[in-house]
Amino acid sequence: MSSNTRRHLMVGGAATVAGALAGCASPAGRSGSTRTPFDVPSVTIPIVGTDQVFPVRRIYCIGRNYAAHAREMGSDPTREPPFFFQKPADAIQVVTPGEVADHPYPTLTKNYHYEVELVVALSKGGRNIAAADALSLVYGYSLGLDMTRRDLQREMGDQKKPWEIGKSFDHSAPVGPIHPVAKVGHFADGAIWLKVNGQTKQSATLKYMIWSVAEQISRLSQAFELMPGDIIYSGTPENVGPVVRGDLIEIHIDGLPNLSVRIV
């Protein structure tokens, strides 16, 4: 075989392999560019007043963002910078206002806690967003629950291990439909409360957040490139506590419809 022939075969073979690899690396969202052995359902939240749904990319949660709650969890809110954790997108459980959704009591826990929170939905992204510009990323708001297997969270924390198992599990992020900013404006104040079986357990106002929504977005964008479809659970007031099967949870934020779930 001549050297020219060998060179031609090598170039042709390399091109074939490169083409195959390029096909494998094509973005999944490009129509017809990839084939998968199975389908993964997309996670969406209804948008109030439209026939559209909000596609969820990531769920970010801020920890200990109300001073009294930080203290009840053993922290000093005057010194602690904000910290964040994530839940998987499919932890979402959409709760329809005016209905009582069944919420399954999870496995592995004997101390299952509620946390009511304002939920922020982003339609724009970016890195290193200034706090003064951060609210321009917000598409809308909702309210939700950051449900927590508290015993598992504390056990992992005591062992200096990651505590995702206490926060990031199936159905751990109940949330209502998204209300566009154009309809409800931004939320900087207003009552936020949670009741269990009609008895008020959590009660505060949004102005008691240590880090505002704009500041949370700004801080998050320093650590991650934020993208459309990201949502942020913005922290919970004090008096988190346990629920058991049969309990009815009702949550409220001024300007948004109440949501209710029953633990089953």
N, C-alpha and C positions, 0 to 999 in steps of 0.2 A: 504494500500500500504506500503510495507517495505521501510526502509530507503535506502537500496541499490538500489531499483527500482527508488525511487525519485531522488537519486543522478545521476543515469544513464540518466534519462529523462532531468535533468537540464544540464548536460554536453553535451548531444546530441543537445539540443535546442540552447545552447550557440554556439556550433560549427557551426550550420546551419546559425545563424545570422551573426557570424563572417565571414563565407564564402561569404554570400551575400554582406556584407559591403566591403569585400576585392575586390569583383568583381566590385562594384561601384567605388572603388578608383583606379582601374587599370589605368595605363597611356593610354591616348587616342591614342597614336601612335602605341600601340602594336596591331598587326593584330589580329582581331577576339576577342579581350578582352572586347570591349565595343560596345554597340549599342546606337545610338542616334535617336531622333524622326525626325531629319532633317539634311541636309548637310550644312556646312558652307564653301563657296569657299575659297581655299587657295590664298594668295597674292604672286605673283611672278613677277620678272623683267627679261627680256631676257638677256642672256650673249652673248656678241659679239664673233663671231668666233666659236660658238658651237651650238648644238641643245639643250643645257641645259638651265634651268632658275634658277634664284637666289631666294630662298624662303625667304620672309621677315618676321621676327619675331617681331621686334620693330623698331620704328623710333624715334631716339633721335635728338634733335635740340639744338644747342648752341645759346644763345642770345648775341647780341652786341659784336661780335668778331672782328670787325674792328673799330679802334679808332674813325674815323670820323663818322661812323654810331652810335657808342655809344654816341657821343656828340650830334648828331642830335635827338637822342631819350631821351636826358636829363640826361645822365650818365657821370661819370668821369672814363675813361678807365684806368687811372693810378692807381686807388685804387680798382676797382671792380674785385673780383674773378670771374671765369667763372660760369655761371649758365645754366641749361639745362631744357628743357621741352620735352614733347612727343606728337606725333601725333599717331592716330590709324593706324595700318598697312594698313587697307583698304582705307586710305586717298590717297594711291598711284594712280596716273594716269600715265600710261606708254605712253611716247611720242616717236614716231619713227623719227629718223633723216631723213631729206629730205621731211617730210610731215608736214602739219599744222594741229595740233590737235584742235578740238573744246573743249574749256574749259568753263564750265557753270559758269556764274555769280551767286554767292550764295545768299541765302535768308538772310534777316534781316540786311543787310549792305547797306550803301550809300557811303562807303569809302573803296574800295577794293584795296589792295596794292600788288605789286610784290616785291620779294626778290630773287635774283639769288644766288645760292650757289654751292660749290663743295660738292658732295655726296660721302661718304666713306662706303664701304660694307665690313662687317667682315665675315670671315670664321672660326675664332677661337674665344674663349672667355676666361674668367677668372676674378679673383678679384685682386685688388691692383697691377695692371700691372705697371711696371716701364716704364717711358717714353722711355728709351733706348731700350726697348723690344716691344713697342706698335705696331710699324709698321708691326711686324710679324703676327699680327692678321688680317691684311687687305687683302682681296681677290681682290678687284678692286675698281674702281672709276667711277663716272658718274657726270652729272651736273643736277641741278633741280631747282625748284621754291618752296619757302616757301610762299605760298599765305596766305594773312592775312586780316581778317575783322578788319581793324584798329580801326574803331569807337567803335566796341564792345570790342576790347582788351583794349583800353584806358578807356572806361567806367567802365569796371570791375576793372582795375588797380586803378582808382580814388576811387572806393568803397572798395578797399582792399580785393577784391574777386578774386578767381582764374580766369584766362583769357583764359582757354581752348576754350571757345566759339569763341574767336577771331582767334585761330590758328588751332584747331583740328576739322575739319569738312570735309564733302565729297569733294574729288578731290583737297584737299588743298596741296598735295605733288606731283605735276608733276615731272617726272624724266625720263631720257633716259636709254637706255640699259647699263648694267654693262660692263666695260672694264677691263679685268684681269690685275693685276699688272705685270704679266709676259710679257704682250704686251705693256703696256704704262708706266711702272715704277711708282714711287711715285710723288706726286705733292706738291712742296714746293714754287714754284714761277710760273710766267706766268700770262698773262692778263685774267681778268674776267670782262665781261661786259654784259649789258642788253640794248636792244633797244625797244622802243615802236613806232610803225608805222614808223620805219626807223630812228628815232631820239635817239641818245645815252642818256640814263638816268643814268645808273650806269657804272662806269669804274674805275678799280683799278688793283692791282696785288695781287696774293695769299700771297706774302711775307708780306703783311700788316696785316695778321691775328695776333691778340694779342696772341692767344693760337694756337700753331701748331696742326696739326692732331694728332701727337703722344701725345702731352700734353692733348688734348681733350680725347683721349682714356684712358690715364692714370687716369685723373680726374674722368671720368665716372665710371671706374672700382672700384673706391673707394666707390661709392654710390650704384652701381648695379653690380650684376654678369653679365658681358657681355657674349653673346652667339653667336654661328654661326647664321647668318640670321639677325643680327642687322645692321641697317644702321644709319649713322650720317650725318645730314645736318650741315655743318661746319661754318655757319655764312655768312652774306651778307655785301657788301660794303655800303657806304653812298648813299644818294639820292634815297631812296625808295619813292614810290609815287603811286598815284591811276591810275586805268584803268577803262574803261567803256565798255559796249557791242560794239563789232565791232573792238576794238583795237587788233592789232597784236603785240605780244611779241616775240622777238628773243633773245636767250641767248647764251653765248659763254664762253668757257675756253680753253686756248691754249692746244692743244694736244687731244681735244675731239671734235666730230662733233657738230655743232650748233643744237639747238632745237627751234621749233616755236609753239606757241599756239595762237589761236584766241578766244577772250572772246565772248561768245554767250549767 
